Amino acid sequence: MEQKLANPAPLGLMGFGMTTVLLNIHNAGFFPVSAMILAMGIFYGGIAQVIAGIMEFKKGNTFGTTAFTSYGLFWITLVALWIFPDLGAGKGAGTEEAFMGWYLLMWGIFTFFMWIGTFGKTFCLQFVFLTLWILFFLLALRDWTGSGLIGTIAGYEGIICGLSAIYLAMAEVLEEARGKKILPF
């Protein structure tokens, strides 16, 4: 008898969504980056998404594996880029903002193609990826130009992106828990 596997997508979506909202509250200008954002980035945005990606692999879902594993590792690398210079790694120098723009652009290009991969899937999933690739491009533009206004706009857009991922996660959890669609997605 084949064992039923749990849907790992809500775990990955929550790890992504909650961490994205918290970081973008910072990007919008409300709070500085703190240990809370770093811890969320490593553990919930990072490790939890990697676990979800591995679980998607077990289910044979290439899209889910690629998305959750990649974005989980994005969070871990982002935190590493912030803290490694303080630990003396990377010759003690932080990454210049213009170079961070290229890092964010690469993630934006990846996300653009992942967004194309959502075509034919739920509207809500398409929205998560659409807003995420826009977010990466806005953040890259912020780092290239040094514009605080673009950074603030990116922050608000990122909050919307993260909230949409949280919504989708909860819609999937509630549908499975209740045996019927509770929230449209």
SEVEXFI-192177 format. One record per atom (N, C-alpha, C): residue number from 1; atom name; x, y, z. Coordinates in pm, 1 decimal, padded with zeros to 6 digits. Example, Ala and Ser with C-alpha at 12.3 -4.5 7.8 and 13.67 -1.06 7.14 Angstrom:
// SEVEXFI-192177
num	atome	east	north	up
1	N	01319.0	-00569.0	00780.0
1	CA	01230.0	-00450.0	00780.0
1	C	01320.0	-00330.0	00780.0
2	N	01285.0	-00225.0	00708.0
2	CA	01367.0	-00106.0	00714.0
2	C	01290.0	00003.0	00787.0
//
This chain:
// SEVEXFI-192177
num	atome	east	north	up
1	N	00084.3	-00117.6	00000.0
1	CA	00000.0	00000.0	00000.0
1	C	00089.6	00125.0	00000.0
2	N	00055.3	00220.1	-00087.4
2	CA	00132.4	00343.4	-00100.0
2	C	00094.5	00439.3	00011.4
3	N	00197.0	00498.2	00075.0
3	CA	00175.8	00592.7	00183.0
3	C	00145.5	00730.7	00126.0
4	N	00041.2	00796.9	00180.0
4	CA	00007.7	00932.3	00136.8
4	C	00106.5	01029.9	00197.5
5	N	00160.4	01117.3	00113.5
5	CA	00253.9	01219.2	00159.7
5	C	00181.2	01350.4	00183.5
6	N	00222.6	01420.8	00285.1
6	CA	00165.6	01553.2	00312.5
6	C	00206.8	01650.7	00203.3
7	N	00127.3	01754.1	00184.5
7	CA	00157.8	01860.3	00089.8
7	C	00260.5	01954.2	00154.9
8	N	00384.2	01958.3	00103.1
8	CA	00485.3	02044.4	00164.2
8	C	00475.3	02191.1	00123.3
9	N	00392.4	02220.8	00024.1
9	CA	00385.0	02357.6	-00027.3
9	C	00347.5	02460.5	00079.6
10	N	00249.3	02434.1	00167.0
10	CA	00218.6	02536.0	00267.9
10	C	00336.4	02568.8	00359.6
11	N	00416.3	02469.4	00394.8
11	CA	00535.2	02495.6	00476.1
11	C	00630.2	02589.4	00401.6
12	N	00658.8	02557.3	00277.3
12	CA	00748.1	02640.7	00198.5
12	C	00692.4	02779.8	00176.1
13	N	00563.3	02787.8	00145.7
13	CA	00500.2	02917.6	00123.2
13	C	00499.4	03003.6	00249.4
14	N	00475.0	02941.0	00364.8
14	CA	00476.5	03017.4	00490.2
14	C	00617.3	03064.5	00522.8
15	N	00717.2	02977.5	00505.3
15	CA	00855.6	03018.3	00528.9
15	C	00894.5	03134.9	00441.0
16	N	00857.3	03124.4	00314.0
16	CA	00884.1	03233.2	00219.6
16	C	00804.4	03357.5	00255.7
17	N	00674.0	03341.1	00276.0
17	CA	00583.7	03455.1	00294.8
17	C	00612.0	03535.1	00419.9
18	N	00624.9	03466.5	00532.9
18	CA	00647.2	03539.4	00658.0
18	C	00782.0	03611.8	00657.5
19	N	00885.5	03545.2	00606.8
19	CA	01017.2	03607.2	00603.2
19	C	01018.8	03724.7	00506.5
20	N	00950.4	03710.3	00393.7
20	CA	00942.5	03817.9	00294.9
20	C	00870.2	03939.1	00351.7
21	N	00759.5	03916.6	00421.4
21	CA	00688.1	04029.4	00482.8
21	C	00778.7	04101.6	00581.2
22	N	00844.5	04027.2	00668.8
22	CA	00927.9	04090.3	00771.5
22	C	01043.8	04169.3	00710.3
23	N	01112.5	04112.6	00610.8
23	CA	01222.2	04186.3	00548.4
23	C	01170.7	04311.2	00477.8
24	N	01055.2	04301.5	00417.4
24	CA	01004.9	04416.0	00341.6
24	C	00940.8	04522.6	00428.4
25	N	00904.3	04488.0	00551.3
25	CA	00869.1	04592.0	00648.5
25	C	00993.6	04678.2	00672.1
26	N	01109.7	04611.9	00675.9
26	CA	01236.1	04685.4	00683.9
26	C	01259.2	04767.4	00556.7
27	N	01244.1	04703.4	00439.0
27	CA	01268.3	04774.1	00312.9
27	C	01177.0	04895.6	00296.7
28	N	01055.2	04886.6	00350.1
28	CA	00961.3	04999.3	00341.7
28	C	00999.2	05110.9	00437.9
29	N	01095.5	05086.1	00526.1
29	CA	01146.5	05191.8	00612.1
29	C	01094.8	05193.3	00754.4
30	N	01025.6	05087.9	00798.0
30	CA	00966.2	05089.1	00931.0
30	C	01063.1	05047.8	01041.9
31	N	01153.0	04953.1	01013.7
31	CA	01243.8	04899.9	01114.9
31	C	01378.8	04868.4	01051.5
32	N	01485.1	04870.2	01130.2
32	CA	01615.3	04827.6	01077.1
32	C	01621.0	04674.6	01070.3
33	N	01717.2	04624.0	00994.9
33	CA	01741.4	04479.8	00994.8
33	C	01787.0	04442.3	01135.5
34	N	01731.3	04334.9	01187.4
34	CA	01765.8	04292.0	01322.9
34	C	01792.8	04142.0	01323.2
35	N	01829.8	04091.0	01440.3
35	CA	01853.1	03947.0	01455.9
35	C	01726.7	03868.4	01422.4
36	N	01609.7	03926.7	01444.8
36	CA	01484.0	03856.9	01414.3
36	C	01474.7	03826.8	01266.0
37	N	01505.6	03924.4	01181.3
37	CA	01499.9	03902.4	01036.3
37	C	01606.9	03802.1	00994.6
38	N	01725.9	03813.0	01052.9
38	CA	01833.3	03719.3	01019.8
38	C	01796.1	03576.6	01059.6
39	N	01740.2	03560.3	01178.3
39	CA	01700.5	03426.6	01224.0
39	C	01589.2	03369.9	01136.3
40	N	01490.1	03452.2	01104.2
40	CA	01383.1	03405.7	01013.8
40	C	01441.6	03367.9	00878.3
41	N	01537.3	03445.9	00829.3
41	CA	01599.0	03418.0	00700.4
41	C	01671.4	03285.2	00698.5
42	N	01742.0	03253.5	00805.2
42	CA	01815.2	03127.1	00810.4
42	C	01719.8	03009.6	00831.0
43	N	01634.0	03019.4	00930.2
43	CA	01559.5	02902.1	00973.5
43	C	01426.0	02881.1	00903.1
44	N	01342.0	02984.0	00895.0
44	CA	01210.0	02962.2	00834.5
44	C	01212.6	02991.7	00685.4
45	N	01268.5	03103.7	00647.4
45	CA	01281.3	03132.6	00505.2
45	C	01381.2	03041.0	00437.9
46	N	01484.8	03000.6	00510.6
46	CA	01590.5	02918.7	00453.4
46	C	01568.4	02769.3	00471.6
47	N	01592.6	02720.2	00591.4
47	CA	01590.0	02576.3	00615.0
47	C	01451.7	02516.1	00590.7
48	N	01345.6	02581.3	00636.8
48	CA	01210.6	02525.3	00616.8
48	C	01177.5	02512.0	00468.3
49	N	01219.5	02609.7	00387.7
49	CA	01192.5	02599.3	00243.7
49	C	01275.8	02488.7	00179.5
50	N	01399.3	02471.9	00223.1
50	CA	01480.9	02362.8	00169.4
50	C	01415.7	02228.9	00203.8
51	N	01366.6	02214.7	00325.9
51	CA	01296.6	02091.9	00364.6
51	C	01174.0	02071.8	00276.0
52	N	01096.9	02177.8	00253.1
52	CA	00979.4	02167.3	00165.5
52	C	01021.0	02125.9	00024.6
53	N	01132.3	02180.7	-00023.9
53	CA	01181.7	02143.6	-00156.7
53	C	01219.3	01996.8	-00165.1
54	N	01282.9	01946.5	-00060.7
54	CA	01318.5	01804.1	-00057.7
54	C	01192.1	01718.0	-00054.8
55	N	01091.8	01762.8	00018.9
55	CA	00964.7	01689.1	00023.4
55	C	00895.1	01692.3	-00113.0
56	N	00903.6	01804.6	-00183.2
56	CA	00846.6	01812.6	-00318.3
56	C	00919.6	01717.3	-00412.4
57	N	01050.6	01700.8	-00394.4
57	CA	01128.6	01605.2	-00472.4
57	C	01071.2	01464.5	-00454.3
58	N	01042.9	01429.2	-00330.3
58	CA	00986.5	01296.1	-00298.7
58	C	00852.8	01276.5	-00370.1
59	N	00778.1	01384.3	-00388.7
59	CA	00649.5	01377.3	-00458.2
59	C	00664.7	01381.3	-00610.0
60	N	00786.5	01404.2	-00659.0
60	CA	00809.3	01410.2	-00803.1
60	C	00775.0	01544.4	-00864.8
61	N	00772.1	01650.4	-00784.7
61	CA	00733.5	01783.1	-00832.0
61	C	00858.9	01866.4	-00858.5
62	N	00901.2	01871.8	-00984.7
62	CA	01022.3	01944.8	-01022.0
62	C	01007.9	02093.4	-00993.2
63	N	00893.6	02152.3	-01026.7
63	CA	00872.1	02294.7	-01002.8
63	C	00885.0	02326.1	-00853.7
64	N	00813.8	02250.8	-00769.7
64	CA	00817.8	02274.0	-00625.6
64	C	00956.1	02252.7	-00567.3
65	N	01024.8	02149.3	-00615.0
65	CA	01161.1	02123.4	-00568.8
65	C	01252.1	02240.0	-00602.1
66	N	01245.9	02285.0	-00726.9
66	CA	01331.7	02394.1	-00771.9
66	C	01299.3	02523.1	-00698.1
67	N	01170.4	02554.5	-00686.3
67	CA	01130.0	02679.9	-00621.5
67	C	01169.5	02682.0	-00474.1
68	N	01122.9	02584.9	-00398.4
68	CA	01145.7	02591.2	-00253.9
68	C	01293.1	02575.8	-00217.3
69	N	01363.3	02485.5	-00283.1
69	CA	01505.8	02468.3	-00252.4
69	C	01583.7	02593.8	-00290.3
70	N	01556.0	02648.0	-00407.4
70	CA	01628.1	02767.6	-00452.3
70	C	01600.9	02887.5	-00361.9
71	N	01474.6	02915.0	-00332.6
71	CA	01445.1	03032.1	-00250.0
71	C	01488.1	03012.3	-00104.9
72	N	01487.0	02887.7	-00057.5
72	CA	01541.6	02860.7	00074.9
72	C	01689.5	02893.9	00079.6
73	N	01760.3	02853.5	-00024.3
73	CA	01903.2	02884.6	-00030.3
73	C	01927.5	03032.8	-00058.6
74	N	01834.0	03099.0	-00127.3
74	CA	01843.8	03244.6	-00141.4
74	C	01849.2	03309.9	-00003.6
75	N	01756.0	03271.8	00084.7
75	CA	01751.9	03334.3	00216.6
75	C	01879.9	03308.9	00293.4
76	N	01932.1	03187.6	00285.1
76	CA	02054.7	03155.1	00357.9
76	C	02172.0	03235.0	00302.1
77	N	02181.9	03246.2	00169.4
77	CA	02291.8	03324.5	00111.4
77	C	02276.8	03472.3	00142.0
78	N	02154.2	03523.4	00143.3
78	CA	02133.8	03665.4	00174.2
78	C	02181.9	03696.7	00315.8
79	N	02142.9	03612.7	00410.6
79	CA	02188.5	03634.0	00548.0
79	C	02340.5	03622.2	00555.3
80	N	02396.5	03525.6	00484.9
80	CA	02542.5	03508.7	00484.3
80	C	02611.3	03633.7	00428.9
81	N	02554.4	03692.0	00322.9
81	CA	02613.1	03813.9	00266.5
81	C	02612.8	03928.4	00367.8
82	N	02512.3	03931.0	00453.4
82	CA	02504.3	04036.1	00554.6
82	C	02598.2	04011.0	00672.0
83	N	02612.1	03884.5	00715.7
83	CA	02688.0	03859.8	00839.4
83	C	02832.1	03815.2	00817.0
84	N	02865.5	03758.9	00701.7
84	CA	03002.4	03712.3	00679.3
84	C	03107.1	03822.5	00698.4
85	N	03083.8	03943.2	00647.7
85	CA	03187.1	04046.6	00668.2
85	C	03216.4	04072.3	00816.5
86	N	03113.7	04066.0	00900.2
86	CA	03134.1	04086.7	01044.1
86	C	03210.5	03971.6	01108.5
87	N	03208.4	03855.2	01042.3
87	CA	03279.1	03738.2	01093.6
87	C	03418.9	03726.3	01034.5
88	N	03456.5	03821.7	00948.9
88	CA	03588.0	03819.8	00888.0
88	C	03595.8	03739.2	00759.7
89	N	03484.4	03686.4	00714.2
89	CA	03481.9	03610.9	00588.3
89	C	03475.3	03708.3	00471.4
90	N	03519.7	03667.0	00356.2
90	CA	03518.2	03754.3	00239.3
90	C	03614.9	03869.2	00254.0
91	N	03726.6	03842.7	00322.2
91	CA	03830.5	03943.4	00344.8
91	C	03777.1	04062.9	00424.4
92	N	03668.7	04038.5	00501.1
92	CA	03616.8	04141.5	00590.1
92	C	03538.6	04252.6	00523.2
93	N	03519.4	04242.7	00391.7
93	CA	03449.9	04349.3	00320.5
93	C	03308.8	04304.2	00284.4
94	N	03213.8	04392.3	00303.5
94	CA	03077.4	04364.7	00260.7
94	C	03065.9	04376.8	00109.6
95	N	02954.9	04331.4	00057.8
95	CA	02930.2	04339.7	-00086.4
95	C	02880.2	04479.6	-00119.7
96	N	02942.3	04542.8	-00218.1
96	CA	02899.6	04675.9	-00259.4
96	C	02755.9	04670.4	-00310.7
97	N	02681.8	04779.7	-00288.7
97	CA	02541.4	04782.9	-00329.5
97	C	02524.5	04756.1	-00478.3
98	N	02611.3	04812.0	-00561.6
98	CA	02598.2	04790.1	-00705.7
98	C	02615.0	04642.9	-00740.1
99	N	02703.3	04573.7	-00669.0
99	CA	02722.7	04431.1	-00694.1
99	C	02603.8	04352.6	-00639.3
100	N	02547.1	04395.5	-00526.1
100	CA	02424.8	04333.4	-00473.9
100	C	02311.9	04346.0	-00576.1
101	N	02311.8	04455.5	-00651.3
101	CA	02212.0	04471.9	-00757.1
101	C	02219.8	04358.7	-00858.1
102	N	02340.8	04315.9	-00891.2
102	CA	02356.7	04203.8	-00984.9
102	C	02309.1	04072.5	-00924.3
103	N	02336.1	04053.4	-00796.2
103	CA	02286.2	03935.7	-00723.4
103	C	02133.3	03931.4	-00730.9
104	N	02070.8	04044.6	-00702.4
104	CA	01924.7	04052.7	-00705.5
104	C	01870.7	04038.2	-00847.4
105	N	01940.6	04092.0	-00945.7
105	CA	01898.4	04075.3	-01085.0
105	C	01898.7	03927.4	-01124.2
106	N	02002.7	03854.0	-01084.1
106	CA	02008.4	03710.6	-01117.0
106	C	01888.4	03637.6	-01058.2
107	N	01852.8	03671.1	-00934.9
107	CA	01734.9	03611.1	-00872.9
107	C	01606.9	03655.6	-00943.8
108	N	01605.2	03778.5	-00992.1
108	CA	01489.5	03827.2	-01068.0
108	C	01472.6	03752.9	-01199.5
109	N	01582.1	03726.9	-01268.5
109	CA	01575.5	03652.0	-01395.0
109	C	01526.6	03509.8	-01368.0
110	N	01583.7	03445.8	-01266.9
110	CA	01538.1	03311.9	-01228.3
110	C	01388.7	03312.4	-01198.0
111	N	01345.1	03412.4	-01121.0
111	CA	01204.7	03420.6	-01080.4
111	C	01113.6	03448.7	-01198.4
112	N	01159.5	03526.3	-01295.0
112	CA	01080.2	03550.7	-01414.5
112	C	01048.3	03418.8	-01484.5
113	N	01149.0	03333.3	-01499.4
113	CA	01125.2	03204.2	-01564.5
113	C	01039.8	03111.6	-01478.5
114	N	01054.5	03119.7	-01347.6
114	CA	00967.0	03041.7	-01259.8
114	C	00823.5	03092.4	-01271.2
115	N	00806.6	03224.0	-01286.4
115	CA	00671.8	03279.7	-01305.6
115	C	00609.2	03221.1	-01431.6
116	N	00685.2	03212.5	-01539.3
116	CA	00633.2	03150.4	-01662.1
116	C	00590.2	03006.9	-01632.2
117	N	00663.9	02938.4	-01546.4
117	CA	00628.1	02802.5	-01506.5
117	C	00497.5	02793.1	-01430.6
118	N	00445.7	02906.2	-01379.9
118	CA	00317.7	02903.0	-01307.4
118	C	00197.0	02914.0	-01400.6
119	N	00222.0	02945.2	-01528.4
119	CA	00109.4	02958.3	-01620.5
119	C	00034.6	02825.1	-01625.7
120	N	-00096.1	02831.2	-01613.5
120	CA	-00177.1	02711.0	-01609.4
120	C	-00198.9	02660.5	-01467.2
121	N	-00130.3	02721.0	-01369.6
121	CA	-00151.6	02687.4	-01228.9
121	C	-00247.6	02791.9	-01170.4
122	N	-00266.0	02791.6	-01041.0
122	CA	-00363.5	02881.3	-00979.5
122	C	-00324.5	03028.2	-00996.4
123	N	-00425.9	03113.3	-00998.2
123	CA	-00401.9	03257.3	-01008.4
123	C	-00313.9	03305.7	-00893.5
124	N	-00340.8	03257.6	-00774.2
124	CA	-00267.4	03304.2	-00657.6
124	C	-00118.3	03269.2	-00669.5
125	N	-00085.7	03150.1	-00716.9
125	CA	00054.5	03112.7	-00735.6
125	C	00119.7	03200.6	-00841.7
126	N	00046.6	03229.2	-00948.9
126	CA	00099.0	03319.5	-01051.5
126	C	00127.1	03457.2	-00992.4
127	N	00038.4	03504.2	-00906.5
127	CA	00053.7	03635.8	-00843.8
127	C	00176.7	03640.0	-00753.3
128	N	00198.3	03533.2	-00675.5
128	CA	00316.3	03527.3	-00587.9
128	C	00443.5	03544.6	-00670.7
129	N	00454.9	03468.6	-00780.0
129	CA	00576.8	03474.7	-00860.2
129	C	00588.2	03604.9	-00939.9
130	N	00476.5	03657.2	-00987.0
130	CA	00479.2	03785.9	-01057.0
130	C	00530.0	03895.7	-00964.5
131	N	00472.6	03903.3	-00844.7
131	CA	00514.8	04008.2	-00752.0
131	C	00657.6	03985.3	-00703.2
132	N	00700.9	03860.3	-00697.7
132	CA	00838.1	03833.6	-00654.2
132	C	00939.7	03877.5	-00758.2
133	N	00912.6	03850.2	-00887.7
133	CA	01014.2	03894.9	-00984.7
133	C	01015.5	04046.6	-00997.1
134	N	00900.7	04109.7	-00980.3
134	CA	00899.2	04256.7	-00977.1
134	C	00979.5	04306.8	-00856.9
135	N	00963.0	04241.4	-00742.5
135	CA	01037.1	04279.7	-00622.6
135	C	01187.6	04270.4	-00644.9
136	N	01234.3	04160.0	-00701.8
136	CA	01378.6	04146.3	-00725.4
136	C	01430.8	04256.2	-00817.4
137	N	01355.6	04289.0	-00922.5
137	CA	01400.1	04393.8	-01013.5
137	C	01398.4	04530.9	-00946.2
138	N	01298.6	04557.7	-00863.6
138	CA	01296.0	04684.3	-00789.8
138	C	01413.6	04694.3	-00693.2
139	N	01443.1	04584.9	-00623.4
139	CA	01555.1	04586.5	-00529.1
139	C	01688.9	04603.8	-00600.4
140	N	01703.1	04540.0	-00717.3
140	CA	01825.7	04558.6	-00795.8
140	C	01837.4	04704.2	-00839.5
141	N	01728.0	04760.7	-00885.9
141	CA	01727.5	04900.3	-00928.7
141	C	01761.1	04993.3	-00812.0
142	N	01707.5	04962.5	-00695.0
142	CA	01740.3	05041.0	-00574.9
142	C	01890.4	05038.3	-00548.6
143	N	01949.0	04918.9	-00556.2
143	CA	02092.4	04906.9	-00525.6
143	C	02178.9	04972.2	-00632.3
144	N	02135.2	04972.6	-00755.9
144	CA	02212.2	05037.4	-00862.5
144	C	02203.4	05189.3	-00855.7
145	N	02086.3	05239.1	-00815.8
145	CA	02065.8	05384.1	-00816.9
145	C	02085.8	05449.0	-00680.6
146	N	02074.3	05370.9	-00574.1
146	CA	02080.8	05427.5	-00440.1
146	C	01954.3	05501.5	-00401.1
147	N	01846.5	05481.3	-00476.0
147	CA	01721.2	05552.9	-00452.3
147	C	01644.0	05495.1	-00333.7
148	N	01627.2	05578.4	-00231.4
148	CA	01545.7	05539.8	-00117.1
148	C	01399.4	05521.1	-00154.1
149	N	01351.3	05603.3	-00246.9
149	CA	01211.8	05592.4	-00290.1
149	C	01185.9	05456.3	-00355.0
150	N	01275.2	05413.2	-00442.7
150	CA	01258.0	05281.5	-00506.4
150	C	01262.8	05172.6	-00399.6
151	N	01350.2	05188.3	-00300.8
151	CA	01357.3	05091.4	-00191.8
151	C	01227.6	05084.7	-00112.6
152	N	01167.5	05199.9	-00087.6
152	CA	01040.4	05203.8	-00013.9
152	C	00928.8	05139.2	-00096.1
153	N	00923.1	05171.6	-00224.3
153	CA	00823.0	05109.7	-00312.8
153	C	00842.4	04958.9	-00314.7
154	N	00968.0	04915.5	-00325.7
154	CA	00997.3	04771.6	-00324.1
154	C	00950.0	04709.3	-00193.6
155	N	00968.2	04779.9	-00082.6
155	CA	00923.7	04727.4	00046.3
155	C	00774.1	04702.1	00050.6
156	N	00697.0	04798.8	00005.9
156	CA	00551.0	04780.8	00004.4
156	C	00510.6	04669.6	-00092.5
157	N	00574.5	04665.1	-00207.8
157	CA	00544.8	04560.3	-00305.4
157	C	00582.2	04423.7	-00248.8
158	N	00693.9	04417.4	-00174.5
158	CA	00735.9	04292.3	-00112.8
158	C	00641.4	04245.1	-00003.8
159	N	00584.2	04338.9	00069.7
159	CA	00483.8	04302.0	00170.8
159	C	00364.6	04236.2	00102.9
160	N	00320.2	04292.7	-00008.4
160	CA	00209.3	04233.2	-00084.9
160	C	00247.1	04093.6	-00132.6
161	N	00368.5	04079.0	-00184.4
161	CA	00416.5	03948.7	-00231.4
161	C	00413.2	03846.2	-00117.7
162	N	00471.9	03881.5	-00004.5
162	CA	00476.5	03789.2	00108.7
162	C	00338.1	03753.6	00161.1
163	N	00249.5	03853.2	00169.4
163	CA	00112.8	03826.3	00215.8
163	C	00038.9	03733.4	00119.9
164	N	00066.1	03746.5	-00010.6
164	CA	-00000.1	03657.1	-00106.7
164	C	00046.9	03513.5	-00087.8
165	N	00173.4	03493.4	-00052.9
165	CA	00224.1	03357.9	-00026.9
165	C	00161.6	03300.7	00100.7
166	N	00148.0	03383.9	00204.0
166	CA	00083.6	03340.3	00328.0
166	C	-00061.5	03300.6	00300.3
167	N	-00131.7	03382.9	00223.2
167	CA	-00270.7	03353.2	00188.3
167	C	-00280.9	03218.4	00117.2
168	N	-00195.6	03196.0	00016.6
168	CA	-00199.7	03070.3	-00058.2
168	C	-00170.2	02952.1	00033.1
169	N	-00072.5	02966.4	00122.6
169	CA	-00040.1	02858.7	00216.0
169	C	-00161.0	02823.8	00302.4
170	N	-00225.1	02925.4	00356.6
170	CA	-00339.6	02900.3	00444.2
170	C	-00459.8	02846.5	00367.0
171	N	-00476.8	02890.8	00242.1
171	CA	-00585.0	02836.2	00159.5
171	C	-00565.6	02686.7	00138.5
172	N	-00441.9	02645.3	00113.9
172	CA	-00414.1	02503.3	00093.3
172	C	-00429.9	02423.9	00222.5
173	N	-00384.7	02477.9	00334.6
173	CA	-00398.7	02408.9	00463.3
173	C	-00546.3	02393.4	00499.2
174	N	-00622.6	02502.3	00486.5
174	CA	-00763.8	02496.5	00523.3
174	C	-00842.2	02402.9	00432.2
175	N	-00808.3	02400.5	00303.5
175	CA	-00878.4	02309.7	00211.8
175	C	-00854.7	02164.4	00252.8
176	N	-00731.8	02131.4	00284.5
176	CA	-00703.8	01993.1	00325.5
176	C	-00764.9	01961.6	00461.8
177	N	-00757.1	02055.9	00555.0
177	CA	-00809.3	02033.3	00689.7
177	C	-00961.3	02019.3	00691.4
178	N	-01027.9	02096.0	00607.2
178	CA	-01174.2	02096.5	00606.6
178	C	-01233.8	02008.8	00497.9
179	N	-01152.9	01963.5	00403.6
179	CA	-01202.6	01877.4	00297.1
179	C	-01280.9	01950.4	00190.8
180	N	-01270.7	02081.9	00190.2
180	CA	-01337.0	02162.8	00087.9
180	C	-01266.5	02296.8	00077.4
181	N	-01287.0	02363.2	-00034.7
181	CA	-01222.6	02493.3	-00056.5
181	C	-01287.7	02596.7	00035.2
182	N	-01206.0	02658.5	00119.1
182	CA	-01251.6	02762.3	00212.4
182	C	-01216.5	02900.7	00156.2
183	N	-01090.9	02915.6	00112.3
183	CA	-01043.9	03040.9	00053.9
183	C	-01014.7	03017.5	-00093.7
184	N	-01065.6	03101.8	-00181.8
184	CA	-01036.0	03082.5	-00324.1
184	C	-00888.6	03109.6	-00352.0
185	N	-00831.6	03028.1	-00440.8
185	CA	-00693.4	03052.8	-00478.2
185	C	-00671.6	03012.6	-00622.1
//
